[in-house]
Structures are given as structure tokens and as C-alpha cells.
Amino acid sequence: MDSDEIRRMYEWIQGRVSLGDGAEGVTIVFAEPAARDFEDHGFSNEAIALTLRAGWWAEMAADIVETPEYAEPGESPEQVLSYARDVVVEYVRKRLFT
């Protein structure tokens, strides 16, 4: 995978991270993609193998939705959402950029 495809991938994955409807506070929802979603968005089988089938993927998904637990009290929902989307970038960059 080249750097443009990696960047396109993490931007697409970031778009699947959103604010939840948490009445008790900020919640994050990750609409976790399936292999078919990757294919439908033009990603290669290599991209699927390096993400969904990799051991780090489940950890990333959990860290995304747990982001509010690590945010400072009083941070805005938009800031917490930004942190959650940053989780995606950090994981993908660390695992795919060589």
C-alpha cells in the first residue's frame, strides 16, 4: 500500500467515528466496517488483510469507543470526537506506514 491509500483509508475510517446519543455524557460510536465496506470503497485485499484481519484492529476499535473515559472533565463533545478520530490515525500510521 502506498501512503496515499493509507491516508485515504484512515480518513474514511475516521468518518465512521461519530458522537453517540449519550444522555449521561459524551459517547463515541464506531461504525466498524466489514471487509465488503472496504471493497466497496476501492480498498485492496492487502488493505483488508492489514487492518480487519490484524490483531491490532480490535484494540483500536475498543480504544475509539473508550475515548471519553480518558478525556478531561468539561471537554466539549466535539473535542472528544476529535480525540477519538485521532486514535484511528495513530493506529493506522503506526501499523501501516513503514
MODELLER restraints for C-alpha pairs under 7 A, 6 or more apart:
rsr = mdl.restraints
at = mdl.atoms
rsr.add(forms.Gaussian(group=physical.xy_distance, feature=features.Distance(at['CA:10:A'], at['CA:88:A']), mean=6.42, stdev=0.5))
rsr.add(forms.Gaussian(group=physical.xy_distance, feature=features.Distance(at['CA:10:A'], at['CA:89:A']), mean=5.96, stdev=0.5))
rsr.add(forms.Gaussian(group=physical.xy_distance, feature=features.Distance(at['CA:10:A'], at['CA:92:A']), mean=6.58, stdev=0.5))
rsr.add(forms.Gaussian(group=physical.xy_distance, feature=features.Distance(at['CA:14:A'], at['CA:85:A']), mean=5.17, stdev=0.5))
rsr.add(forms.Gaussian(group=physical.xy_distance, feature=features.Distance(at['CA:14:A'], at['CA:88:A']), mean=6.31, stdev=0.5))
rsr.add(forms.Gaussian(group=physical.xy_distance, feature=features.Distance(at['CA:16:A'], at['CA:30:A']), mean=5.81, stdev=0.5))
rsr.add(forms.Gaussian(group=physical.xy_distance, feature=features.Distance(at['CA:16:A'], at['CA:31:A']), mean=5.21, stdev=0.5))
rsr.add(forms.Gaussian(group=physical.xy_distance, feature=features.Distance(at['CA:17:A'], at['CA:28:A']), mean=6.97, stdev=0.5))
rsr.add(forms.Gaussian(group=physical.xy_distance, feature=features.Distance(at['CA:17:A'], at['CA:29:A']), mean=5.76, stdev=0.5))
rsr.add(forms.Gaussian(group=physical.xy_distance, feature=features.Distance(at['CA:17:A'], at['CA:30:A']), mean=4.61, stdev=0.5))
rsr.add(forms.Gaussian(group=physical.xy_distance, feature=features.Distance(at['CA:17:A'], at['CA:31:A']), mean=6.49, stdev=0.5))
rsr.add(forms.Gaussian(group=physical.xy_distance, feature=features.Distance(at['CA:17:A'], at['CA:85:A']), mean=6.41, stdev=0.5))
rsr.add(forms.Gaussian(group=physical.xy_distance, feature=features.Distance(at['CA:18:A'], at['CA:28:A']), mean=5.79, stdev=0.5))
rsr.add(forms.Gaussian(group=physical.xy_distance, feature=features.Distance(at['CA:18:A'], at['CA:29:A']), mean=5.29, stdev=0.5))
rsr.add(forms.Gaussian(group=physical.xy_distance, feature=features.Distance(at['CA:18:A'], at['CA:30:A']), mean=6.56, stdev=0.5))
rsr.add(forms.Gaussian(group=physical.xy_distance, feature=features.Distance(at['CA:18:A'], at['CA:81:A']), mean=6.58, stdev=0.5))
rsr.add(forms.Gaussian(group=physical.xy_distance, feature=features.Distance(at['CA:19:A'], at['CA:27:A']), mean=5.86, stdev=0.5))
rsr.add(forms.Gaussian(group=physical.xy_distance, feature=features.Distance(at['CA:19:A'], at['CA:28:A']), mean=4.71, stdev=0.5))
rsr.add(forms.Gaussian(group=physical.xy_distance, feature=features.Distance(at['CA:19:A'], at['CA:29:A']), mean=5.92, stdev=0.5))
rsr.add(forms.Gaussian(group=physical.xy_distance, feature=features.Distance(at['CA:19:A'], at['CA:81:A']), mean=6.38, stdev=0.5))
rsr.add(forms.Gaussian(group=physical.xy_distance, feature=features.Distance(at['CA:20:A'], at['CA:27:A']), mean=4.84, stdev=0.5))
rsr.add(forms.Gaussian(group=physical.xy_distance, feature=features.Distance(at['CA:20:A'], at['CA:28:A']), mean=5.11, stdev=0.5))
rsr.add(forms.Gaussian(group=physical.xy_distance, feature=features.Distance(at['CA:20:A'], at['CA:29:A']), mean=5.45, stdev=0.5))
rsr.add(forms.Gaussian(group=physical.xy_distance, feature=features.Distance(at['CA:21:A'], at['CA:27:A']), mean=6.80, stdev=0.5))
rsr.add(forms.Gaussian(group=physical.xy_distance, feature=features.Distance(at['CA:26:A'], at['CA:68:A']), mean=6.31, stdev=0.5))
rsr.add(forms.Gaussian(group=physical.xy_distance, feature=features.Distance(at['CA:26:A'], at['CA:77:A']), mean=5.82, stdev=0.5))
rsr.add(forms.Gaussian(group=physical.xy_distance, feature=features.Distance(at['CA:27:A'], at['CA:68:A']), mean=6.38, stdev=0.5))
rsr.add(forms.Gaussian(group=physical.xy_distance, feature=features.Distance(at['CA:28:A'], at['CA:65:A']), mean=5.02, stdev=0.5))
rsr.add(forms.Gaussian(group=physical.xy_distance, feature=features.Distance(at['CA:28:A'], at['CA:81:A']), mean=6.89, stdev=0.5))
rsr.add(forms.Gaussian(group=physical.xy_distance, feature=features.Distance(at['CA:29:A'], at['CA:65:A']), mean=6.01, stdev=0.5))
rsr.add(forms.Gaussian(group=physical.xy_distance, feature=features.Distance(at['CA:30:A'], at['CA:65:A']), mean=6.58, stdev=0.5))
rsr.add(forms.Gaussian(group=physical.xy_distance, feature=features.Distance(at['CA:35:A'], at['CA:48:A']), mean=6.27, stdev=0.5))
rsr.add(forms.Gaussian(group=physical.xy_distance, feature=features.Distance(at['CA:38:A'], at['CA:48:A']), mean=6.79, stdev=0.5))
rsr.add(forms.Gaussian(group=physical.xy_distance, feature=features.Distance(at['CA:51:A'], at['CA:57:A']), mean=5.94, stdev=0.5))
rsr.add(forms.Gaussian(group=physical.xy_distance, feature=features.Distance(at['CA:60:A'], at['CA:91:A']), mean=6.65, stdev=0.5))
rsr.add(forms.Gaussian(group=physical.xy_distance, feature=features.Distance(at['CA:64:A'], at['CA:84:A']), mean=5.08, stdev=0.5))
rsr.add(forms.Gaussian(group=physical.xy_distance, feature=features.Distance(at['CA:64:A'], at['CA:87:A']), mean=6.18, stdev=0.5))
rsr.add(forms.Gaussian(group=physical.xy_distance, feature=features.Distance(at['CA:67:A'], at['CA:80:A']), mean=6.99, stdev=0.5))
rsr.add(forms.Gaussian(group=physical.xy_distance, feature=features.Distance(at['CA:67:A'], at['CA:83:A']), mean=6.99, stdev=0.5))
rsr.add(forms.Gaussian(group=physical.xy_distance, feature=features.Distance(at['CA:67:A'], at['CA:84:A']), mean=5.64, stdev=0.5))
rsr.add(forms.Gaussian(group=physical.xy_distance, feature=features.Distance(at['CA:68:A'], at['CA:80:A']), mean=6.21, stdev=0.5))
rsr.add(forms.Gaussian(group=physical.xy_distance, feature=features.Distance(at['CA:71:A'], at['CA:80:A']), mean=6.50, stdev=0.5))
